Amino acid sequence: MAFMEKPPAGKVLLDDTVPLTAAIEASQTLQSHTEYIIRVQRGISVENSWQIVRRYSDFDLLNNSLQISGLSLPLPPKKLIGNMDREFIAERQKGLQNYLNVITTNHILSNCELVKKFLDPNGYSSNYTEIALQHVSMFFRSEPKWEVVEPLKDIGWRIRKKYFLMKIKNQPKERLVLNWADLGPDKYLSDKDFQCLIKLLPSCLHPYIYRVTFATANESSALLIRMFNEKGTLKDLIYKAKPKDPFLKKYCNPKKIQGLGLQQIKTYGRQILEVLKFLHDKGFPYGHLHASNVMLDGDTCRLLDLENSLLGLPSFYRSYFTQFRKINTLESVDVHCFGHLLYEMTYGRPPDSVPVDTFPPAPSMAVVAVLESTLSCEACKNGMPTVSRLLQMPLFSDVLLTTSEKPQFKIPTKLKEALRTAKECIEKRLIEEQKQIHQHRRLTRAQSHHGSEEERKKRKILARKKSKRSAIEYNEEYSAKYSNSNNSAGSGASSPLTSPSSPTPPSTTVEHAPF
């Protein structure tokens, strides 16, 4: 197959979900414009940082591109006269810093390609659409029955995953979706096992898994085809969005925020938990649950993107659960992500932050009980319940599911072992990242405490006391020596009388280094 002949691009080591932070360090005026020198950092390591230089026009261009989100972003306004004044430049720098803070802390914006390329032009220099088209074109050489109708531009959030609307030549009215994806940082399967497992996905039959029509892979990427669903995903239902629209347009700023009805929440939640339990029992790692990965087929939820864990792609919610050391298995990740999804189904929007201290009024206290078990401070600190435990909770235990389809997914023993090993490696990287974040947080808290005004005052008082004690002890010691010296001189007749030289006592003030 021609698609298989493509030389491997190699595993992508960059984790696109690791947050980028940006701080304007300085500004410089060159002729008729001002440049801002920005320090960008990936994650918690200061060593993993770099400088970029941007003009106001670069910010303006980015902001225009982000208007599709419908968000009102705080970019400082343009000024034609007096824009070289020192005070104005300082004020604008503050405004631009605030703008950077907003786009890097918004979960959807911070993960989009526009923002990544603005902050990390070297890390995101490739044209992923062009790369995807090359792979798809090679696939069509060996599979001429398929035909591209149109590219589905930016309908997903992943930078390295591209979508195309397809049709079969002898069935021109049917529409399918092809998605191509690059390898991610958590790809631990051997090339042979990876390709075998990808090709095994069309054989997976389950009432709550959206069926794969065709799947193939080479050493560097995978290509899958599924039927196109006009209704779209569960997230499209919640946000009342059109499936073909770009991700930023669909989900950043919904016109109307409204959750689903209680019966829908119960039914959809039960269906999703059933398929998670099925995958967990099979030993198949998932870790990619969110509302956009649940296809709606009538009143039935069907899970998407089983291939993500095989490709080694990072989870949509990874930047959340890396903060909590007790969420350290893919099973617990699925349960935590289910909490996010349940919150979105209930309130029509994602939580403002996680963990959630208090939950708004819900259609039932049974909903809040599940949310508390997956998103509360206590849950994030102590660990997640199992999927089986969630199924036993009042919200889902009385839901009757009517389906005649028998689940089928036969995974050979050798591939099961390969999956188990890959899962352990994924979890090991997660645990290591959580450990580093935990240590960094402790160090930051200690430094903040050490540098606080109250602590500085305490240290000054202690230093003064110590200084006074030292002076008193020295004077007492000196007095004792002087007394002993006089006594010795009085008792020895042949000893000449000498006057002891008086050493200069130490200063009672201590000079402190600045803190």
Secondary structure, DSSP 8 states (H G I E B T S, - for coil): -GGGGS---------TTS-EEEEEEEEEEETTEEEEEEEEEETT-TTSEEEEEEEHHHHHHHHHHHGGG----------SSSTT-HHHHHHHHHHHHHHHHHHHHSHHHHTSHHHHHHH-TTTT-S-HHHHHHHHHHHHHHH-TTEEEEEEETT-SS-TTEEEEEEEETTEEEEEEEEEEEE--TT--S-HHHHHHHHHHGGG-B-TTB---SEEEE-SSEEEEEEE--TT-BHHHHHHT--TTS-HHHHHSS-SS-----HHHHHHHHHHHHHHHHHHHHHT------SGGGEEEETTEEEE--THHHHHT---TTHHHHTT-TT--SHHHHHHHHHHHHHHHHHHSS--SSSSBSS----S-HHHHHHHHHHHBHHHHHH----HHHHHHSHHHHT---------B----HHHHHHHHHHHHHHHHHHHHHHHHHHHHHHHHHHHHHHTSHHHHHHHHHHHHHHHHHHHHHHHHHHHHHHHHHHHHHHH-TTS------------S-------
